[in-house]
Amino acid sequence: MSTSKITPPDVILPPGESAIFMVFNLVNTETTVDQVKDVCGSLAALVRSLRKREPDGQGSCVMGFGAEAWGKLFPEQPYPKELKPFQAIKGDKHTAPSTPGDIYFHIRARRMDICFELASEICTLLDGAVVSVDETHGFRYFDGRTIIGFVDGTENPEGENAYTFSTIGDEDKYFSGGSYAFVQKYLHNMKEWNGISIEEQEKVIGRRKLNDIELSDEEKPANAHNAVTNIADDEGNELKVMRANMPFANPSKGEYGTYFIGYASTFTTTERMLRNMFIGEPVGNYDRLLDFSTPITGTLFFIPSPSLLSELGGGDD
């Protein structure tokens, strides 16, 4: 692959008004590899066609691969440096589980019907080659808030930093322009969350609920969510990931949640945040939000750049 073509995938786009997240496992058939490669080669055209039909719909799609699937599907390709099966992170009280997943799609648009159309086309192409592990439909909640009422994604990097922190650079040159996506599905205990005061909720998150202003260092507990996820390199430079989280819910089942997606140039950054959240730094200073929010999935995927994805599908580089 030519390393001059490093147009990044759509990982830095806004979360959108609607989203569909799909995770599949491969089925061992004679046509599985060819079917998956067909999607790799045709995904960009599917998105372009949808954008022509709905020019204001802001439709987009990101496709990713788990560590085991990468070796099965593309044995002739090298491995991205930080692509590996996610290992569960166990703290004294809370655990970030590891769950299976070979192929990942993140579809987003202004309307759910646009997401549905693209998801349907993808599933038709993959029919018989994969089995669904999870499908979650996300929606924008008021002014970009989570189900628990706080604005989400406030600390996302912007401008050039958005590319720097979310896409792979020359440190893994063959995969430049790609990204690492870590996904988790969180369920919130709304009864317990709504049972504490707004002031206590603000201490859990580390920000004001109404205006999204960060609490002062004097007010903010050491185990506030935005405190434990604030990390830096050895020189003190802050490290970030690009979050594209979306709320989801099934009210009749009492299910309220957040689908977390962290796109990053290196999984090491995300992994450090997770260890701080679930184990604590120092040990025991875990993320207080986990007392109300439980992850039920956890999977790492590599997101190829558009040019590499096309090449994986047999297209021209």
Beta strands, then each sheet from edge to edge (+ up, - down):
strand 1: 18-26
strand 2: 60-65
strand 3: 89-90
strand 4: 95-96
strand 5: 103-109
strand 6: 130-139
strand 7: 179-188
strand 8: 231-232
strand 9: 238-239
strand 10: 242-243
strand 11: 246-250
strand 12: 255-264
strand 13: 293-295
strand 14: 299-303
sheet 1: 2+ 5- 1+ 6-
sheet 2: 3+ 4-
sheet 3: 10+ 12- 7+ 13-
sheet 4: 10+ 12- 7+ 14-
sheet 5: 8+ 9-
sheet 6: 10+ 12- 11+
end
